């Protein structure tokens, strides 16, 4: 008898990291690969420009999108709840679009729009609250990054100074992807999200009186009916004593129950 041939179990392919903070030399997020694919023909990109591209990707991860791109792709974008900012499908879709900085000699600018869920109001005054202006200034070895609210706002902006060489190498290795020039992406992600993007998003949401943390008070209206129909009368009474908002939904549930 021939001995049975034994096959080594196949190694399960690991999923790529979701965000830049988790990137390694061996594995990077899909949206980084997609964006860098647009620049494969021009691999001799200055380090400052590559850092601008990384900043743009971190803006996408933080729930921002370039305004013109938002107008073109908004019908394809998924809602982003106030207590979150990252939606993988949105980021991958947007990373395939051209990066629209307005280029100056040493200054790049971009108009941003903050993504929210489908229940967010669209009044002109509130839409203006969701607009911001990203600006990067190349100072040689450093890049100054500023995110400001839309003009005529009295709200503060946020700035940070980044060392270009700390995050992007000057030399492009042959036969290696462009992203092999990137370093310390976890640190870069933390610095920009904590000091620029998250403070601006929180500031905008607070102006719109949105709930910043996941809670029972931040749910879409239709979910309250689904939740409250499982509560008995005594439980509805307890919930109604929490605040006016839950009292309103408790009474609505009682009325629907009485009709049925």
N, C-alpha and C positions, 0 to 999 in steps of 0.2 A: 504493500500500500504506500501511495505517495503521502508524505506528510502534508498536513493541511497548511496552506499558506496563510500566515498571519499578517494582517494589515495593521500598521500603526494608526491609532486614532488621529483623525484630522484635527489640527489645531483650530480652534474657533477664532475667526478673525475678529479682533477687537474693534469696536466702533471708534471713529475718530473723536477727538475732544470736541465739546460743544462750543467752548469759548476760548478766546485768546489766552486767558489766564492759565488754562490747562495745557497749552501747546508745549511740545517738546521738539527736539531736532528730528526725531523719527516720525512724529505725528502732529498734524496741525488741523484746525477746524476747516470744514468744507468751505466756509465763506472766505477764509484767507486764501485757500487754493483758487477759488473762483475769481477773486479780485486780482490776484497776482497773474492769473492766466491772461488777463487783458494786457499785460506788460511784458510778455515773454519775448516779443520782437525787439524790445528796447531794454536790454538787461543792464545797461550802464546808467541806471537811474541814480541821481544824487541822493545821498543819505537823508537829507532834509525832506525831499519829496516822498521817500519811502515812509518816513516817520509821519508825514501828513496822511498817508494812506492808512497807516495803523490807527491814527487818531479817528479817522472817518469810520473804520470798522468798529472801534470802541463806542462811537456815537450810535451806530446801528444797534450794537448789543445793549445799549442803555435806553433804547426806545425812541431815538431820534431818527429823522430821515430828511434828506435834502428836499427843499420845498418843490422844486420843479419835478423831481422824481416822484414825490408824493402825489402831485396832480396827475401824473401819468399812470401810476400803479396803484392808486388807493383802492380800486375795485378788487384788487388781488390780495390786499393786505389783510391780515387777521387782526381782530381786536386785541388790544393789550390792556389788561386791567390795571387800575391805579396802583394796586399793591405789588405790581410786578413791572418789568421793563423789557425782558428778553423773550422773544418768540423766535424759535429756530427757523421756522418756515419764512418769516418776514426777512430775517437777516440773510438767509441764503438767496432769496429772490433779489433783494436790493444789492447784494454784493456782485450780482451779474450785470448791474447797470453801470454806465460810465460815472466816474467821480467828478462832480461839477464844482470844483473850486474856481473862484474868480481869481486869476493869477496876476500878481503884481511883480515888481522886481524882487522884493524880499518879503512881500506880504501876500498871503492867500486868505480869501474870505469865502464863507459858505452860509447860505440861509437855511436854517433848520426848522423843522416842524416836529412837534412831539406827538407820538402816537398814543391814543387812548382807546378805551373800549367803545363798542357800538352805541352805548347809551350816553356818550358824552355830548353835550349840547353843541350846536354849530353856529350860535350867534356870533356876529362879527366881532364884538368886544371880547368874547371868550376865545375865539380863534386867534386874535392878536396875542392873547396871553400865552398861547402854545407856540408862538414863534420866537426864535432866538437867532443870534448871529455868532458864528464861529469864526475866529480869526487866528492865524498863526503868523508869527514874525520870525524870520530867519536872522539870527544875530551872529552868525558864524559858527561857533561851537555849540550854541544853545538855540532852542526854539521856544519862543514865548507863545503860550496857548491861552486864548481868552474866549470865554463864552458869555455873551451879553444878552439881556432881554431885548425884545423888539423896541425900536425907537419910541420915544415919548413915554416909556415906562419909568416909574420911579424906583423900581426894584434893582437890587445890586447885581453885578456880574461876578464872574469867577475867573481867576487866572492862575497859571502855574508855569514855571520855567523848567524845561527838560533839556538834559544833556543829549545831543544828537548821537554822539559816538558811544554812549552808554547802551543804547538800544538798537543801533543800526551800524553794522560794519561798513567800512569804505570799500572793501575788496569783495568782488563777486567771484566765487570759485567756479571753475569751469565744470560744465556738466552737472551743476547743482542747481536746484530751484532757487528762485530769488529769495524766498523766505529763510534760506540758510544764513542770510546776513542778519537776521533778527536775533536779539538777545534780551534776556530778562523781561519777557512779555508778561509774566505774572506781576512783576513790580510796576511795569508801565500801566497795565490794566488797573491795578489798585490805585495808583496815583491819579489817573485821569477820572476814573469813576467816582472816587471818594472826594476829589477836590473840584471837579468841573461838572460832570454830567448828572450825577445823583443830586447834588445840591440844587442845580437848576430845575430838574424835573420835580423835585419835592416842592420847590418854591412855586412853580406853575400850578401844581395840583392843589396846594394850599390856597392859592388865589381863587381857584375854582371850587373850593370847599369839597374836594374829593377825599375819600378815605385812603390814607397812605398805607395802612396795614390791613392784612386780611382779617375780616371780621364779619359778624352777622349783619352789621349796618351797611356794609359795602356791596351787598349782593344785587344783581338785577331784579327788577320788580317781580317778574314772573316766577322766580324761585321761591318767593315768600309763600305764594299760594301752595306750591308743592310741599313745602316744609310744614306749614301751619295746618294743613288738612290732616296731618298725622297726630296732632295734639288734641287731647280731650279738653272739655270746658275748663276744668280746674288748672290745667297746664297753660291754657290760653290766658287765663287771669293772671297767672304769675308772670308770664312774658309781657303782658300789657303794662305792668307796673315798672318796667325797666326804663322806658323813655317814651316820648310822644310818637316817634317813628314806629316802634314796635307795637305801641297801643293801636295805632291806625291799622296796621296789618292784622292785628288780632281781631279787631272789630270787623274787618273785611271778611276774615275767615269765618267768624260767627254768622254773618249775614248770609254767606254762601251756603253754610251748613243748614241754616234755617230754611232757605228756599228749597234745598234738596230734600 
